[in-house]
């Protein structure tokens, strides 16, 4: 039996990969984070064990505990799905979990998922690259833990001239904006913060870099900084185009 490190995508169950859906439906145990939508968990068998190890403010689950749980379950001869929002290897600590499984000599697979870094802006009508506007994009974490915002050279990022996509950056948004402006980005640079992207309750807040620190935002948000953040290229239905008449 195997432990599968599965990317759940940005939230919309229709954006799961076919392989992810198949593994979820066949799993004996699903170990999920707090971004796993209930509609995705509903794909599991009725007899499957569902374990919530989501990290939330005031109720953290140490990564070492999750690693040990996966090793324990993987050694029981079970089909285990470790379900992670987005892609397992994009700020999902999937690499650490893979290392723990390798150290325990346990079989595992990695199932890529659609990362929120590109899918959430797209769902809000924001292309992270656009000819003549932005030729590249950088994805960074705004979290302050090891490897987080304090180890990122934001001033250098300001000089790159590309789109900046910040994940897990709501609590640090004021400091991030301050450092990007110090690095040369104009305070008028467009910013879009998309909450619950691809889900029915998706909501976008548009502001500027200079106002980002005082703009009310709630986690989880994907924050897009750069000229493309001013774009609103959301899909339009035939009903909308015809004013409601079909």
C-alpha positions as CSV (number, residue, x, y, z in Angstrom):
1,X,0.0,0.0,0.0
2,X,1.1,3.6,-0.6
3,X,0.9,7.1,0.8
4,X,-0.1,9.6,-1.9
5,X,0.8,13.2,-1.5
6,X,-2.1,14.7,-3.5
7,X,-2.6,18.3,-4.6
8,X,-6.3,19.3,-4.2
9,X,-6.0,22.4,-6.4
10,X,-7.4,25.8,-5.5
11,X,-10.7,24.6,-4.1
12,X,-13.2,24.0,-6.9
13,X,-13.7,20.2,-7.1
14,X,-13.9,20.4,-10.9
15,X,-10.2,21.5,-10.9
16,X,-9.0,18.3,-9.3
17,X,-6.9,16.1,-11.6
18,X,-8.5,12.8,-12.7
19,X,-5.8,10.9,-10.7
20,X,-6.5,12.9,-7.6
21,X,-10.2,12.2,-7.8
22,X,-9.6,8.5,-8.3
23,X,-7.2,8.3,-5.3
24,X,-9.5,10.2,-3.0
25,X,-12.4,7.8,-3.9
26,X,-10.2,4.7,-3.2
27,X,-8.4,5.9,0.0
28,X,-8.7,4.1,3.3
29,X,-7.5,7.3,5.1
30,X,-7.5,10.9,4.1
31,X,-5.2,13.3,6.0
32,X,-6.2,16.8,4.9
33,X,-5.3,20.4,5.6
34,X,-7.8,23.2,6.3
35,X,-8.0,24.3,2.7
36,X,-9.5,21.1,1.5
37,X,-13.1,21.9,0.5
38,X,-15.9,19.8,1.9
39,X,-17.1,19.0,-1.6
40,X,-13.7,17.4,-2.3
41,X,-13.8,15.4,0.9
42,X,-17.3,14.2,-0.1
43,X,-15.7,12.2,-2.9
44,X,-14.3,9.8,-0.3
45,X,-15.8,6.4,0.6
46,X,-18.2,6.4,3.5
47,X,-16.0,4.1,5.4
48,X,-12.8,6.1,4.8
49,X,-11.2,7.7,7.9
50,X,-10.9,11.5,7.6
51,X,-8.2,13.2,9.7
52,X,-8.0,17.0,9.8
53,X,-4.4,18.2,10.4
54,X,-5.0,21.8,9.2
55,X,-2.8,24.6,10.5
56,X,-5.0,27.4,11.8
57,X,-4.3,30.5,14.0
58,X,-4.4,29.4,17.6
59,X,-4.5,25.7,16.6
60,X,-1.4,24.8,14.9
61,X,-0.5,21.2,14.0
62,X,3.3,20.7,14.2
63,X,4.7,19.4,10.9
64,X,6.6,16.8,12.8
65,X,3.3,15.4,14.1
66,X,1.9,15.2,10.6
67,X,5.1,13.5,9.3
68,X,4.9,10.9,12.1
69,X,1.2,10.3,11.4
70,X,1.9,9.7,7.7
71,X,4.7,7.2,8.6
72,X,2.4,5.4,11.1
73,X,-0.5,5.1,8.6
74,X,1.8,4.2,5.8
75,X,3.2,1.3,7.8
76,X,-0.3,-0.1,8.4
77,X,-0.8,-1.4,4.9
78,X,-3.4,1.3,4.1
79,X,-4.0,3.4,1.0
80,X,-3.4,6.9,2.5
81,X,-4.1,10.2,0.8
82,X,-2.4,13.3,2.2
83,X,-4.6,15.9,0.7
84,X,-3.0,19.4,0.4
85,X,-4.5,22.6,-1.1
86,X,-2.9,23.6,-4.4
87,X,0.2,21.6,-5.2
88,X,2.0,19.5,-2.6
89,X,5.4,21.1,-3.4
90,X,4.4,24.7,-3.6
91,X,4.6,26.0,0.0
92,X,2.7,22.8,1.0
93,X,5.6,21.1,2.9
94,X,5.1,18.1,0.7
95,X,8.9,17.9,0.4
96,X,9.3,17.5,4.1
97,X,6.6,14.8,4.2
98,X,8.3,13.0,1.3
99,X,11.6,13.1,3.2
100,X,10.0,11.5,6.2
101,X,8.5,8.7,4.1
102,X,11.8,8.1,2.4
103,X,13.6,7.9,5.8
104,X,11.0,5.4,6.9
105,X,11.5,3.4,3.7
106,X,7.8,3.7,2.8
107,X,6.3,3.8,-0.7
108,X,4.7,7.1,-1.8
109,X,3.6,9.0,-4.9
110,X,3.3,12.7,-5.6
111,X,0.2,13.9,-7.5
112,X,0.6,17.5,-8.7
113,X,-2.2,19.9,-8.2
114,X,-3.1,23.3,-9.7
115,X,-1.4,25.9,-7.5
116,X,-3.4,28.9,-6.3
117,X,-0.5,31.1,-7.4
118,X,-1.7,30.9,-11.0
119,X,-5.3,29.5,-10.8
120,X,-6.7,32.0,-8.3
121,X,-5.5,35.1,-10.2
122,X,-6.9,33.5,-13.4
123,X,-10.3,32.9,-11.8
124,X,-10.3,36.6,-10.9
125,X,-9.5,37.6,-14.5
126,X,-5.9,38.5,-13.7
127,X,-3.2,37.0,-16.1
128,X,0.1,36.7,-14.2
129,X,1.9,37.3,-17.5
130,X,0.7,39.5,-20.4
131,X,2.5,40.5,-23.5
132,X,3.9,44.0,-23.2
133,X,3.0,44.2,-19.5
134,X,4.7,41.4,-17.6
135,X,7.0,38.8,-19.1
136,X,7.5,36.8,-15.9
137,X,6.1,36.2,-12.4
138,X,7.6,35.4,-9.0
139,X,5.8,33.4,-6.3
140,X,6.7,34.0,-2.7
141,X,5.4,33.2,0.7
142,X,4.6,36.1,3.1
143,X,4.7,33.9,6.1
144,X,7.2,34.8,8.8
145,X,8.4,31.3,9.8
146,X,11.7,29.9,8.7
147,X,12.0,30.5,4.9
148,X,9.3,33.1,5.1
149,X,9.0,36.9,4.5
150,X,12.0,37.9,6.6
151,X,14.4,35.8,4.5
152,X,13.1,37.2,1.2
153,X,14.9,40.1,-0.4
154,X,11.7,42.2,-1.2
155,X,13.8,45.2,-2.2
156,X,15.5,43.0,-4.9
157,X,12.1,41.7,-6.1
158,X,11.0,45.3,-6.6
159,X,13.8,45.6,-9.2
160,X,12.8,42.6,-11.3
161,X,9.9,44.3,-12.9
162,X,7.7,41.2,-13.0
163,X,4.4,40.2,-11.4
164,X,4.7,39.3,-7.7
165,X,2.3,36.7,-6.3
166,X,2.3,36.4,-2.6
167,X,0.8,33.4,-0.8
168,X,0.0,33.5,3.0
169,X,0.9,37.1,3.1
170,X,-2.2,38.8,4.7
171,X,-0.7,39.3,8.1
172,X,2.6,40.7,6.7
173,X,1.1,42.8,3.9
174,X,2.1,46.2,5.5
175,X,5.7,45.2,5.9
176,X,5.8,43.6,2.4
177,X,4.4,46.8,0.8
178,X,6.8,49.0,2.7
179,X,9.9,47.0,1.6
180,X,8.7,46.8,-2.0
181,X,8.3,50.5,-2.1
182,X,11.7,51.0,-0.5
183,X,13.1,48.8,-3.3
184,X,11.7,51.1,-5.9
185,X,8.1,50.0,-6.7
186,X,5.8,52.9,-7.0
187,X,3.1,53.3,-4.3
188,X,0.5,53.4,-7.1
189,X,1.3,49.9,-8.3
190,X,-1.9,48.0,-8.6
191,X,-2.6,45.2,-6.2
192,X,-5.4,42.6,-6.2
193,X,-6.1,40.2,-3.3
194,X,-8.3,37.3,-4.1
195,X,-10.0,35.3,-1.3
196,X,-11.3,31.8,-1.7
197,X,-10.4,31.9,-5.4
198,X,-12.3,29.4,-7.7
199,X,-14.9,28.8,-5.0
200,X,-18.5,30.1,-4.9
201,X,-17.6,32.7,-2.3
202,X,-14.6,34.1,-4.3
203,X,-14.0,37.8,-3.6
204,X,-11.5,40.2,-5.0
205,X,-10.2,43.4,-3.3
206,X,-8.4,45.8,-5.5
207,X,-6.1,48.5,-4.0
208,X,-2.6,49.9,-4.5
209,X,0.7,49.0,-3.0
210,X,0.7,52.2,-1.0
211,X,-2.7,51.3,0.5
212,X,-2.2,47.6,0.9
213,X,-1.2,47.8,4.5
214,X,-4.4,49.6,5.6
215,X,-6.7,47.6,3.3
216,X,-8.9,45.2,5.1
217,X,-8.1,41.6,4.0
218,X,-8.9,38.2,5.5
219,X,-7.0,35.0,5.0
220,X,-6.7,33.0,2.9
221,X,-5.8,35.4,0.1
222,X,-3.7,35.3,-3.0
223,X,-2.1,38.7,-3.4
224,X,-1.1,39.9,-6.9
225,X,1.2,42.9,-7.1
226,X,2.1,44.5,-10.4
227,X,0.5,46.1,-13.5
228,X,-1.5,43.0,-14.3
229,X,-3.4,43.3,-11.0
230,X,-5.4,46.0,-12.7
231,X,-6.8,43.6,-15.3
232,X,-10.3,42.3,-15.0
233,X,-10.6,39.6,-17.7
234,X,-13.1,37.4,-16.0
235,X,-15.2,35.0,-18.1
236,X,-18.4,36.4,-19.5
237,X,-21.4,34.2,-20.1
238,X,-23.7,34.5,-23.1
239,X,-26.5,35.7,-20.7
240,X,-24.3,38.5,-19.5
241,X,-23.3,39.5,-23.0
242,X,-27.0,39.6,-24.2
243,X,-28.2,41.4,-21.1
244,X,-30.0,38.3,-19.7
245,X,-32.0,37.4,-22.7
246,X,-31.5,34.1,-24.5
